[in-house]
Amino acid sequence: MLEPPASAVLVEAFANTVDVEEASDEIATPAGLSGWLKDRGLLDAPREVSAEAHASYVALRSGIREELGAHVGDTPDPRLLAAADRVLAEHPVLVTARGALTPAAGLPPERGPLAVLAIAWSELVTTGDAARLKRCAEHTCGWAFWDVSKNRSRRWCSMKVCGNRNKSRSYASRQRQAT
């Protein structure tokens, strides 16, 4: 089984802060975002996150989720992708002597984790591993998952639940058409 790199684990967790089935959002508020960042070790202590910074995190998450949906055949919303690209452009990173990416110095503490998320996503895109990170093709689910299939063809977070739902609907549709 192919283990996801640390960058994929972080991006997957970030994408899954919204739960479509439960209609919940862990980072719906600046305080929720601050807690999530602290729980992931991205902030030393809970901090006040400005409304502007909060909007940047949400825009980045939306863009990443759109891109993950494209990995299973969905058509991404270009406005959400453009908003995420603007957020990424606003958070410069540096390349160290060893070639590692690091957040640029001088970023406000509330924005440092955003640069870390941007770096994690950039690493996945650069290595090609982003293609293994997908959003479930079952639109009532939308959960982000790491595709461990050999040929990268997995479409659902779980074949037992979401894949079965989809295949059952397809079967029922074919049966209705046959009668």
Legacy VTK file of the C-alpha trace (Angstrom):
# vtk DataFile Version 3.0
C-alpha trace
ASCII
DATASET POLYDATA
POINTS 179 float
0.000 0.000 0.000
1.392 3.399 -0.975
1.727 5.651 2.040
0.974 9.317 1.468
3.782 11.812 2.042
3.439 14.234 4.961
2.457 17.015 2.565
-0.476 14.915 1.294
-1.612 14.127 4.832
-1.649 17.847 5.658
-3.453 18.894 2.460
-5.981 16.070 2.839
-6.733 17.109 6.429
-7.104 20.729 5.317
-9.459 19.780 2.461
-11.505 17.653 4.847
-12.174 20.512 7.255
-15.481 20.760 5.415
-17.817 17.769 5.647
-20.464 17.803 2.906
-22.512 14.924 4.378
-22.641 16.425 7.860
-22.918 20.010 6.564
-20.165 21.043 8.960
-17.038 23.128 8.628
-14.213 22.996 11.180
-12.790 26.305 9.996
-16.056 28.174 9.430
-14.942 30.841 11.900
-11.582 32.467 12.597
-11.594 30.840 16.059
-12.255 27.417 14.539
-9.415 27.967 12.068
-7.072 29.011 14.862
-7.911 25.849 16.809
-7.443 23.638 13.752
-4.039 25.192 13.015
-2.957 24.764 16.651
-4.111 21.124 16.691
-1.942 20.444 13.614
1.102 22.134 15.167
1.011 24.962 12.647
0.485 27.621 15.326
2.346 27.646 18.636
-0.640 28.952 20.552
-4.205 29.862 19.698
-4.111 33.248 18.029
-6.676 35.678 16.826
-7.038 35.143 13.086
-8.236 38.180 11.169
-11.279 37.978 8.933
-9.046 38.720 5.938
-6.640 35.873 6.758
-9.576 33.546 7.435
-11.003 34.348 3.998
-7.618 33.474 2.449
-7.564 30.056 4.129
-11.119 29.319 2.995
-10.310 30.432 -0.574
-7.239 28.184 -0.671
-9.225 25.229 0.662
-11.989 25.787 -1.911
-9.477 25.920 -4.757
-7.710 22.778 -3.581
-11.043 20.929 -3.246
-11.949 21.982 -6.798
-8.632 20.643 -8.074
-9.122 17.375 -6.176
-12.549 17.037 -7.786
-10.963 17.461 -11.210
-8.875 14.358 -10.431
-12.099 12.291 -10.553
-13.566 13.988 -13.623
-15.449 16.960 -12.160
-15.186 20.291 -13.932
-13.569 22.772 -11.543
-15.033 26.228 -11.005
-12.463 28.605 -12.554
-13.407 31.390 -10.111
-12.521 29.221 -7.118
-9.249 28.152 -8.736
-8.368 31.782 -9.516
-9.121 32.859 -5.938
-6.840 30.108 -4.610
-4.120 31.142 -7.076
-4.329 34.719 -5.770
-3.888 33.464 -2.205
-0.873 31.397 -3.251
0.672 34.399 -5.024
0.305 36.520 -1.874
2.371 34.101 0.223
5.945 33.992 -1.030
8.226 31.112 -0.193
12.001 30.795 -0.198
14.152 27.998 -1.534
16.885 26.962 0.903
20.412 25.965 -0.148
19.276 22.329 -0.006
16.329 23.040 -2.306
13.672 22.897 0.388
10.780 25.352 0.344
10.161 27.474 3.427
7.796 30.352 4.224
9.291 33.777 3.539
10.469 35.682 6.590
8.265 38.426 7.921
4.887 36.797 7.387
2.438 37.558 10.197
2.024 34.538 12.531
-1.541 33.941 11.309
-0.294 33.705 7.710
2.732 31.444 8.262
0.586 28.291 8.299
-1.040 29.395 5.052
2.415 29.453 3.463
3.077 25.969 4.908
-0.142 24.710 3.302
0.860 26.368 0.022
4.252 24.662 0.175
2.641 21.275 0.899
0.318 21.667 -2.092
3.204 22.854 -4.306
5.287 19.819 -3.341
2.441 17.505 -4.317
1.947 19.227 -7.661
5.678 19.317 -8.400
6.214 15.619 -7.631
3.032 14.535 -9.422
1.610 13.125 -6.190
-1.276 15.608 -6.332
-2.928 13.225 -8.819
-3.261 10.657 -6.002
-5.125 13.079 -3.769
-8.764 13.178 -4.872
-12.211 14.314 -3.786
-14.804 11.535 -3.664
-16.812 11.401 -6.888
-19.971 10.840 -4.814
-21.163 14.453 -4.588
-23.138 13.867 -1.407
-19.811 12.925 0.224
-16.996 15.001 -1.271
-14.395 13.603 1.164
-10.734 14.008 0.158
-8.736 10.773 0.092
-5.355 9.385 -0.945
-5.695 6.996 -3.915
-3.666 3.864 -3.161
-4.676 2.011 -6.337
-1.803 0.941 -8.563
-3.120 2.752 -11.632
-4.538 5.784 -9.743
-8.081 5.003 -10.888
-9.962 5.088 -7.581
-12.951 7.451 -7.661
-14.624 7.016 -4.281
-13.378 7.435 -0.739
-14.903 4.052 0.092
-16.154 1.377 -2.257
-18.304 -0.016 0.556
-20.280 3.205 0.959
-19.883 5.781 -1.801
-18.921 3.392 -4.598
-21.821 1.133 -3.675
-24.261 4.071 -3.668
-23.131 5.099 -7.129
-23.234 1.603 -8.576
-26.664 0.942 -7.027
-28.061 4.120 -8.599
-26.593 3.152 -11.973
-28.098 -0.325 -11.719
-31.531 1.049 -10.746
-31.381 3.510 -13.639
-30.585 0.741 -16.126
-33.434 -1.366 -14.727
-35.913 1.535 -15.153
-34.764 2.083 -18.728
-35.127 -1.621 -19.532
-38.770 -1.700 -18.485
LINES 1 180
179 0 1 2 3 4 5 6 7 8 9 10 11 12 13 14 15 16 17 18 19 20 21 22 23 24 25 26 27 28 29 30 31 32 33 34 35 36 37 38 39 40 41 42 43 44 45 46 47 48 49 50 51 52 53 54 55 56 57 58 59 60 61 62 63 64 65 66 67 68 69 70 71 72 73 74 75 76 77 78 79 80 81 82 83 84 85 86 87 88 89 90 91 92 93 94 95 96 97 98 99 100 101 102 103 104 105 106 107 108 109 110 111 112 113 114 115 116 117 118 119 120 121 122 123 124 125 126 127 128 129 130 131 132 133 134 135 136 137 138 139 140 141 142 143 144 145 146 147 148 149 150 151 152 153 154 155 156 157 158 159 160 161 162 163 164 165 166 167 168 169 170 171 172 173 174 175 176 177 178
